[in-house]
Amino acid sequence: MSDRPNRSVVDYDSEDALRRALQAVQLPDDNPDEMQTEVSGAAVQATSCEGQNDQMETELLDRRRDWVLPSFDPETTEAQSMEQELRRLQVLKSYLILDHDREEAFERFTGLAARFYRVPIALISLVDLGRQWFMSNRGLGDVRETPRKHAFCAHAIMGKKHSILIVPDATKDFRFKDNPLVTGAPNIRFYAGAPLVSPEGYKLGTFCIIDDRTRPAGLSEEEQASLRDLADMAVKEMVERRSNLKRHQDPAQLIAYTAHDLMTPLTGV
């Protein structure tokens, strides 16, 4: 297992291992018997070792469950499902791009977005198991990832239908006002993220723009359409990149990464 600061789907070699990673988190003071959990929507309930305080353990487990949204708007957010998240992560892994170096095509997309929207930050962000990983980062220096629990993009991929998440003023939004990315650097005020919808039907991350100034008007319909176009262009590049790898990489290695993910029947998002 990797000692990376935030968990990643690339660290789990089988569906069973990934399922266990989603189902249970061993707490530091637990007895050796592991807890089993079920996720329904964003609610997590734990069955704990005998004699311990179930409610306290559930609260601790929630804080460590890095893929569950800590707060959300039920009117705009789909309920989280462990099975859907398992399939989404498998598809994300199949693109073979996590932890790779920056690539020119994606860098050009974020550069274009930063200029068009006149924002200091533009990102192509992939929402991994316990982190958001930046496939391209314009405006955040050398940063390549942040914890998923702090990611605006983790909310964006749970939006109903394929809507864009627009946050005109993060300091006034209950989901984000206490977020360390709002209270400290990079001092996010405005955020807009269009989901990266894969051909398999899963939202793998977002193409997002960020400003340290509020934008009460949000984005116009035309600006939203352009952001969706940029997201679609990024996905198309990801698909072509994976196809090229299939043609040139060792078939055995590709099978190990993608066979199960791509053959599993998909139920959509």
N, C-alpha and C positions, 0 to 999 in steps of 0.2 A: 504494500500500500504506500502511496506517495505521501511525503511529509509536507505537501503544498498547504498553504494557509487556508484555502477554500476548496471544498470537495469538488471533484470533476467526474463526469461520466467516463472519461478516458481511463480512470483508475479501476474500473470494474469490468472484468473480462467476460462475464456471463450475465444472462438475464436474471438468474437467481441471485447473484451477488448484488446487482443493481436494485432488485426488488427489496432485498434485505436492507440496503442502504436507505431506501425510501421509507421502509416500514418502521425501523427502530433505530434509536440512538442510545448507546450505552452511556449512562451518566457516570461521572467520576466516582461517586460514593455508592454506586449500585453493588448489590451482591452479584456473584457470577451468573446467576440466572437472568437471562436477558428478558426484557419486557417486550411484549408483542403489542402492536398498535394497529388501529385502522383509521383511515382518513375518510371523512365524508364532508365534502365541501372544504372549508377551511378549519373545521372543528376537528381537534385531535383528542382522542380519549385513550388513556393508557391503563392496562391492567398490570399492577406492580407487584413486587415481592410482598409476601404476607407480612403484616405488622407495620407497614410504612404508610405514610399519608398520601393517598391517591391524588388528592387535589393538588398538593404541592409538587408531586412528581410530574403531573400533567403540565403544570405551568412551566416547570424547568424544561420538560421535553419540548414544549412549544417554542421556548426561546432558542433551543439548540436545533430545532427542525428547520434547517436553512432553506428549504424549498417552499415552505408554507408562508403565505403573505401574512405579515404581522397585523395589518389593518387593511380594510378594503371597503369599497362602496358597493353594496349588494345590488344597487340599481344598474350599475354599469359593468360589473365584474362577474364572470362566470364562476361557478363553484369549482374549487380545485378537486381533482380526482387523482388518486395514486396511479390507477391504471393508465389514464391518459398521460400523466407525467412520465411514466415509464416508457410508453411508446414514443412520446415526443423526444425524450432524451436519447433513445436508440436511433431515431432518425437523425438527430443533431450529430451524434457520433459518426454516423455513416458518411458525413461530408468530409471527414478526415482533415479538418482545418483548425481545430482547437490547438492552441499552443504553438502554431506556426508563426514564422516571421511575417512582418507586414508585407503586403503585396500591392504593387503599383495600381492595379485596377481599382481596388477598394479605396486606396488613398485618394485617387482622383475624384471618386464619388463624394467623399466627405469634404474635400477641398471645394468642390463645386457647391455643395450645400451651404458651407460656411459663407461663401461669397454671395450666393443667391439670397439667403435669409438674413445676412448681415449679423451673424451670431459668432461668438468667440469659440464655441464648441460644437462639433458635429461628430457623431459616432455611429459606427455599425457595430451593434452590441449583440452577442449571442448569449442567451440565458442558459447557463449550465446548471448542474445540480446544486452547487452551493455558491456560485459566483456569476457575475456577468463578465464576459470576456470580450475585449474590444478587438474585433477583426480589423477595424480601422479607427484611429483616434486622432481627431484634429482638434487641438487645443488643450489637451491634458498632459502634455509632455510625454514622458516614457511610461506612463501608467498603462498597464495592459488589462487589469481586472480590478473589480471591487466586490465585496460580499453581496450575494444575491439579496439578502434581507434589506439592503440599503438601496437597491436598484429600482429606479422609476420604471425601467424597462420590464421588470418582473410583473408590474401592474399592467403595463401595456399589452403584454401577451395574453393576459387573462380577460381583456376587454370583450364584451359581447359582440358577436359577429366579427368583423375585421376592422373595427373602428380605430381611429387615431386617438391616442390619449393626449389631451391638451391640458396643461396646467398653467394658467395665466400668472398665478402668484403662489409659489409653493409655501410661503410663510402663512398663508391663509387656508391651506388645504390640510384637513385633519390627518390625512395619510402621510404627509411629508413634512409638516412644520417642525417636527423634532428630529428629522433625519440629519445625520452628521454631514451629509453633502449639502444640506441647506444651512445649517447652523454654523458650518465651517467651510473651508475651501472644498469645492470651487464656488461656494455660495450660490447654489442654484436658485433662481427665482422663476424663470420661465422654462417649460419643457414641452416638447411635442415629439411623439414617437409613433411611427407607422410600423405595424408588425411585418416581419419577414415571413411570409406565408410560403412554405415549401410546396412543391408539386404533390407531396404526400398528404398535404392538408394540415400540417402542423405549424404553429407560430414558433419559430426557432429563436427569435430575438426581435430587435427593432432597428430601424434607421431613425435616429433621433437628432434633434437640434436643441441646444441649451443656451440660455442667456443668464447673465448675472443681474439683469434688469427685468422687471415685470413687463408683461405684455397684456394689459387688460383686454384688448381686442382679440387675443389669441391669434388664429390664422384665418385668412379668408378661404373661401371654397377653392379658389384657384391655387392658393398656397398649399392647402391640404392635398389637392390632387397631385401637385408636383412632388410632395413628400412621398405619397404612395408610389408614384412613378420611380422615384429614387430607390425605394425599398424593393420594388419589383426588379429593377435593374441589378441590384445587389444579389438578389436570389438567383436571377438568371446566370450571373457570373459564378456563383457558388455551384450551380448545377453543371455548368460547362467545365469548371475546374475539376469536379468529381469525375466527370466523364473522361477527361484527359488522364486523370490518375488511373482510371480503370484500364485505359489502353496501354499505359506504360509501366504500371507497377506489377509486382509479382502477384499472380492470381491467388496464390495461397494466402498472402497477407490480406488482400482485399476481401476474400471470403471470410477470414477471421473477424474482420471489422464489420462487414455489412450484410452477410448472408441472412442472419436471423432478422435483423432490423428491417430489411427490405422485403422479406417474404412474409412477415407477420401481417395478417389482415388488419387494415386500418379502419378506425371507427370515426375519424374526423376529429374536429375540435369543437 
